[in-house]
Amino acid sequence: MTIPAGAGALDYFPCRYGASRAVFRGPERDLSRPYVALLGGSATFGKYVATPFADLVEQALGQPVANLGAQNAGPDFYLADRATLDIAARARVAVVQVTGADTLSNPFYTVHARRNDRFLAASPALRDLYPEVDLADIHFTRHLLQVLYRTDPQRFQTVRQALQVTWLARTRQLLAHLPPRRVLLWLADSALPDADLGPGPLFVDHALLDALRPAIADLVMVDAVATVDDRTCPETEVAQAASLPGASVHAAIAAALAPVVSGMI
């Protein structure tokens, strides 16, 4: 995976940890001493933000925080990368950002192993459920789900339920690889719901979070509605940047997360 840069882009100081082939945001942290690990998608990575919440939490704790967030990553990203899981497992505390149920391979479609928002292929089950839908020009999971919903909202409920069941199972599987002190971080963007599919993280509701309570030490919830504040991005990516948390949201996340992690270490 590459982290592109261009005119007006931030330097994310890309780095690798251990034997993992994945590229993470740096500078690389010293993991020879106790550290905290953060896992998640683009918000955890801190795209377009000069000082992501990982850095702010590190400042508050006074010990290394390994930002293992990756752009558009979900549980499948980590479950396919044993080396990164091993790094997260050795952390004193692991924090996992809740990502949407759309970014997982499931009974109806498969996603890219590293860019989990990419739709790769439909299963026979999906083709049987929606035989009239032409999938040839669909490349992203969100686009796929929008097309399916608009074609038939009733049949779509079967897809939604399958994604929720898959999300719960895969998240439990990910958590089982992490240290006992593990925290779920839910960045609720419910004020900006998808017109067809609902609020994000997509299809993750309170019932699913409650089902994970026995597997976690704590749950931190932050209102992460995107605001027009400090972001650094090329002019061609302004619209994409607007959909991600800005500097003030990252500060709010760190303020909520740091005391919880500090209490565990």
C-alpha positions as CSV (number, residue, x, y, z in Angstrom):
1,M,0.0,0.0,0.0
2,T,1.3,3.5,-0.8
3,I,0.6,6.7,0.9
4,P,0.4,9.3,-1.9
5,A,1.7,12.8,-1.5
6,G,1.5,15.8,-3.8
7,A,1.2,19.6,-3.7
8,G,-0.5,20.6,-0.5
9,A,-0.3,17.1,1.0
10,L,1.0,16.3,4.5
11,D,4.1,14.2,5.0
12,Y,2.8,11.1,6.9
13,F,6.3,9.8,7.5
14,P,5.3,6.3,6.3
15,C,6.9,3.4,8.1
16,R,6.6,-0.3,8.7
17,Y,6.7,-2.3,11.9
18,G,8.4,-5.7,12.2
19,A,7.7,-8.1,9.4
20,S,4.5,-6.5,8.4
21,R,4.2,-5.4,4.8
22,A,1.6,-2.8,5.7
23,V,2.6,0.9,5.6
24,F,1.5,3.0,8.6
25,R,1.8,6.6,9.7
26,G,5.0,7.5,11.3
27,P,7.5,8.5,12.4
28,E,8.1,5.0,13.6
29,R,7.8,4.5,17.3
30,D,10.3,2.6,19.5
31,L,8.4,-0.6,20.4
32,S,11.2,-2.0,22.5
33,R,9.6,-0.4,25.6
34,P,6.0,-0.4,26.7
35,Y,3.6,1.1,24.2
36,V,-0.1,1.5,23.3
37,A,-1.4,0.3,19.9
38,L,-4.2,2.0,18.0
39,L,-6.0,0.0,15.2
40,G,-8.6,1.5,12.9
41,G,-9.3,3.1,9.5
42,S,-8.7,6.5,8.0
43,A,-9.8,8.4,11.1
44,T,-7.2,6.6,13.2
45,F,-4.6,7.1,10.6
46,G,-5.4,10.8,10.8
47,K,-5.6,11.5,7.1
48,Y,-5.4,15.3,6.3
49,V,-4.7,16.1,10.0
50,A,-1.2,17.3,11.0
51,T,-1.5,16.0,14.6
52,P,-3.8,13.0,14.8
53,F,-5.3,11.8,18.0
54,A,-2.7,9.1,18.3
55,D,0.0,11.7,18.7
56,L,-2.2,13.7,21.2
57,V,-2.8,10.6,23.3
58,E,1.0,9.8,23.2
59,Q,1.7,13.3,24.5
60,A,-0.8,12.8,27.4
61,L,0.5,9.4,28.3
62,G,4.2,10.1,28.0
63,Q,4.9,6.7,26.3
64,P,4.9,5.5,22.7
65,V,1.6,5.1,20.9
66,A,1.9,3.0,17.7
67,N,-0.5,4.3,15.1
68,L,-1.5,1.1,13.3
69,G,-4.4,2.8,11.6
70,A,-4.6,2.3,7.9
71,Q,-6.7,4.1,5.2
72,N,-10.1,2.4,4.7
73,A,-9.1,-0.5,6.9
74,G,-11.4,-2.7,8.9
75,P,-11.0,-6.0,10.8
76,D,-10.1,-7.9,7.6
77,F,-7.0,-5.7,7.2
78,Y,-5.6,-6.9,10.5
79,L,-6.8,-10.5,10.4
80,A,-4.9,-10.9,7.1
81,D,-1.7,-9.5,8.6
82,R,-0.4,-11.7,11.4
83,A,2.7,-9.6,11.9
84,T,0.6,-6.5,12.7
85,L,-1.6,-8.5,15.0
86,D,1.5,-9.7,16.9
87,I,2.6,-6.1,17.4
88,A,-0.8,-5.1,18.7
89,A,-0.9,-8.2,20.9
90,R,2.3,-7.1,22.7
91,A,0.9,-3.6,23.6
92,R,0.0,-2.7,27.1
93,V,-3.4,-1.4,25.8
94,A,-4.9,-1.8,22.4
95,V,-7.6,0.6,21.1
96,V,-9.7,-0.5,18.1
97,Q,-11.7,2.1,16.1
98,V,-15.1,0.7,15.2
99,T,-15.4,0.6,11.4
100,G,-18.4,-0.1,9.3
101,A,-19.9,-3.5,8.5
102,D,-19.6,-2.7,4.8
103,T,-15.8,-3.1,4.8
104,L,-15.7,-6.9,5.4
105,S,-15.8,-9.9,3.1
106,N,-19.1,-11.6,3.8
107,P,-21.5,-14.1,2.3
108,F,-22.5,-11.7,-0.5
109,Y,-19.2,-10.1,-1.6
110,T,-15.4,-10.0,-1.0
111,V,-13.3,-6.9,-0.3
112,H,-9.7,-6.0,-1.0
113,A,-7.4,-7.4,1.7
114,R,-5.8,-4.0,2.4
115,R,-8.2,-1.4,1.1
116,N,-11.3,-2.8,2.7
117,D,-13.6,-0.3,1.0
118,R,-12.9,-1.9,-2.4
119,F,-15.4,-4.3,-3.8
120,L,-13.7,-7.2,-5.5
121,A,-16.3,-9.8,-6.4
122,A,-19.9,-10.8,-5.8
123,S,-20.8,-14.3,-4.5
124,P,-23.4,-16.6,-6.1
125,A,-25.7,-15.7,-3.2
126,L,-25.7,-12.0,-4.2
127,R,-26.2,-12.7,-7.9
128,D,-29.2,-15.0,-6.9
129,L,-30.6,-12.3,-4.6
130,Y,-30.2,-9.5,-7.2
131,P,-30.1,-11.1,-10.6
132,E,-31.1,-7.8,-12.3
133,V,-28.2,-5.8,-11.0
134,D,-25.2,-5.1,-13.3
135,L,-22.1,-5.1,-11.1
136,A,-19.5,-4.5,-13.8
137,D,-18.9,-0.8,-13.0
138,I,-19.0,-1.1,-9.2
139,H,-15.7,-0.8,-7.4
140,F,-16.5,0.3,-3.9
141,T,-18.6,-1.3,-1.2
142,R,-20.5,1.8,-0.4
143,H,-21.5,2.2,-4.0
144,L,-22.5,-1.4,-4.2
145,L,-24.8,-1.2,-1.2
146,Q,-26.4,2.0,-2.4
147,V,-27.2,0.3,-5.7
148,L,-28.7,-2.8,-3.9
149,Y,-30.8,-0.7,-1.6
150,R,-32.2,1.5,-4.4
151,T,-33.0,-1.6,-6.4
152,D,-35.0,-3.3,-3.6
153,P,-35.0,-2.1,0.0
154,Q,-36.8,-5.2,1.2
155,R,-34.3,-7.7,-0.3
156,F,-31.5,-5.4,1.0
157,Q,-32.5,-6.3,4.6
158,T,-31.1,-9.8,4.0
159,V,-27.7,-8.2,3.0
160,R,-27.7,-5.8,5.9
161,Q,-28.4,-8.6,8.4
162,A,-25.6,-10.8,6.9
163,L,-23.2,-7.8,7.2
164,Q,-24.0,-7.3,10.8
165,V,-23.6,-10.9,11.7
166,T,-20.2,-10.9,9.9
167,W,-19.1,-7.7,11.6
168,L,-19.8,-9.1,15.0
169,A,-18.0,-12.4,14.4
170,R,-15.0,-10.7,12.7
171,T,-14.7,-8.0,15.4
172,R,-14.7,-10.7,18.1
173,Q,-12.0,-12.6,16.2
174,L,-9.9,-9.5,16.0
175,L,-10.3,-8.7,19.7
176,A,-9.3,-12.2,20.7
177,H,-5.8,-11.5,19.2
178,L,-5.3,-8.4,21.4
179,P,-4.1,-7.9,25.0
180,P,-6.7,-8.1,27.8
181,R,-6.7,-4.3,28.1
182,R,-8.6,-3.5,24.9
183,V,-10.8,-0.5,24.2
184,L,-13.4,0.0,21.5
185,L,-13.5,3.6,20.1
186,W,-16.8,4.4,18.4
187,L,-16.6,7.6,16.4
188,A,-20.3,8.3,15.8
189,D,-21.1,10.4,12.7
190,S,-24.8,10.0,13.1
191,A,-25.5,13.6,12.2
192,L,-24.3,12.9,8.7
193,P,-26.1,9.7,7.7
194,D,-25.9,8.2,4.2
195,A,-29.2,9.1,2.5
196,D,-29.9,5.5,1.7
197,L,-27.9,3.4,4.2
198,G,-28.1,5.4,7.5
199,P,-25.5,6.7,9.9
200,G,-22.0,5.5,10.2
201,P,-20.1,3.4,11.2
202,L,-22.4,1.7,8.7
203,F,-24.8,-0.8,10.2
204,V,-23.1,-0.9,13.6
205,D,-25.7,-0.2,16.2
206,H,-25.9,-0.2,20.0
207,A,-27.0,-3.8,20.1
208,L,-23.9,-4.9,18.3
209,L,-21.7,-2.9,20.7
210,D,-23.5,-4.3,23.7
211,A,-22.8,-7.8,22.4
212,L,-19.1,-7.0,22.5
213,R,-19.0,-5.7,26.1
214,P,-17.7,-9.0,27.6
215,A,-14.8,-8.9,25.2
216,I,-13.5,-5.4,26.0
217,A,-12.3,-3.4,29.0
218,D,-14.1,-0.2,27.9
219,L,-16.0,1.6,25.2
220,V,-15.2,5.2,24.4
221,M,-17.8,7.1,22.3
222,V,-17.1,10.4,20.6
223,D,-19.3,12.5,18.4
224,A,-17.1,12.7,15.3
225,V,-19.2,14.8,12.9
226,A,-16.9,16.3,10.4
227,T,-16.4,20.1,10.9
228,V,-14.8,22.7,8.7
229,D,-11.5,23.2,10.6
230,D,-7.8,22.5,10.2
231,R,-7.1,20.0,7.5
232,T,-4.2,19.9,5.1
233,C,-4.9,18.4,1.7
234,P,-4.4,18.9,-2.0
235,E,-7.1,21.0,-3.7
236,T,-8.2,17.9,-5.6
237,E,-9.1,16.1,-2.3
238,V,-11.1,18.8,-0.5
239,A,-14.4,16.9,-0.8
240,Q,-12.8,13.7,0.5
241,A,-11.2,15.6,3.4
242,A,-14.5,17.1,4.4
243,S,-15.9,13.6,5.2
244,L,-13.1,12.9,7.7
245,P,-12.6,14.3,11.2
246,G,-10.6,17.5,11.4
247,A,-8.2,18.8,14.1
248,S,-10.9,19.8,16.6
249,V,-12.5,16.3,16.4
250,H,-9.1,14.6,16.9
251,A,-8.5,16.8,20.0
252,A,-11.9,15.7,21.3
253,I,-11.1,12.0,20.7
254,A,-7.8,12.4,22.5
255,A,-9.4,14.1,25.4
256,A,-11.9,11.3,25.8
257,L,-9.5,8.4,25.1
258,A,-6.4,9.4,27.0
259,P,-7.8,9.2,30.6
260,V,-9.3,5.8,29.9
261,V,-6.0,4.4,28.6
262,S,-4.0,6.1,31.3
263,G,-6.2,4.4,33.9
264,M,-5.3,1.0,32.4
265,I,-1.6,1.5,32.4
